[in-house]
Amino acid sequence: MLLVFQIIFVLFTFFAISSVIKKKKQGLLGPKGTIFWIIFWIAVAIAVAWPESTAKIAKIFEIGRGVDFVFYIAIATLFYLIFKLHIKVETIARDVTKVVRDKAIKETLNNK
Amino acid sequence: MFIAIVPAYNEEKHIGFVVRNLFCHVDNVVVVDDSSTDNTSKIAKEAGAVVIRHEINRGQGASLETGHQYARSVGATHVIHFDGDGQFDVMDIKPALEKMKNENIDVILGSRFLGKESNIPFFKKKILFPIGRIINKIFAKIKITDVHNGFRIINQNALNKIIITHDGMAHATEILAQIKHHNLKYIEYPVQVEYRKYGQGLGGGVKIVKDLFFSKFI
């Protein structure tokens, strides 16, 4: 039988998946992002509803406990997302510079 | 046409003096005001410089590339990078340019470590610069004595090839990497540096390494 917190968590993952689909429909998420986040939240729902499932996967990777496996995956995912975010920010910063530069030069040449 | 590119941010105290001195050695001076909050633009204009003003602060690398883009558009034959705080000596320009022309060199890189006396802070000289040289060897694959010297003279051939994409201070290493990549002929030339500000500290150095690392993935 599921505990109260498990029910709440699983409901939350349903909410998260619906939010992902909504963002996809609004054009805010690409196909790759949509698939990634849906798989991610389904995995979270399975891990919460059947905690022993993580122990089984952990055993395959020869990691002692299921919770350790989840912890390692979470850390790796977070680092990857931060990395991706950083690259995105840098790319946007370069685009901003390009716009600022073009405008500044245009104004200078026009005022000559 | 020989153009001086002067990136400047809140340099109202020095910019007028720097621009006036530069006019004795170059055909035109372009001050790239990186969104200063003081009177840098006004004073530079009064001194006779062409002023290009960034609406938002984008960093020294971005300012230099803005100057490059302008120089390309007006057909400059040579450009010099010259700091706006007056730490360089304009008397180094003429002999460096002569050497460049005589020896058919694409890029002259100023160096504080080739004979001329400069009042370099101890921590920079003994700790930061040696680390900088190692970082530079890794990312730019060029071994030089003065990695982050802002004094550079670039000819038209190099100007058309060197495109600075780093907005911040990592541009110094990026320029060296592009010199290597495009197989441009370069030499280091002794210049004098009068320190008025401390400039890049340890935190700045860490940021440069971070920028260089992440740029590999952009």
Interface residues (C-beta under 8 A of the other chain):
Chain A: F83 H86 I87 E90 T91 A93 R94 V96 T97 V100 R101 K103 A104 I105 E107 T108 L109 K112
Chain B: V32 V50 V51 I52 R53 H54 E55 I56 R58 G59 A62 E65 T66 Q69 Y70 S73 T165 D167 D211 F214 S215 F217 I218
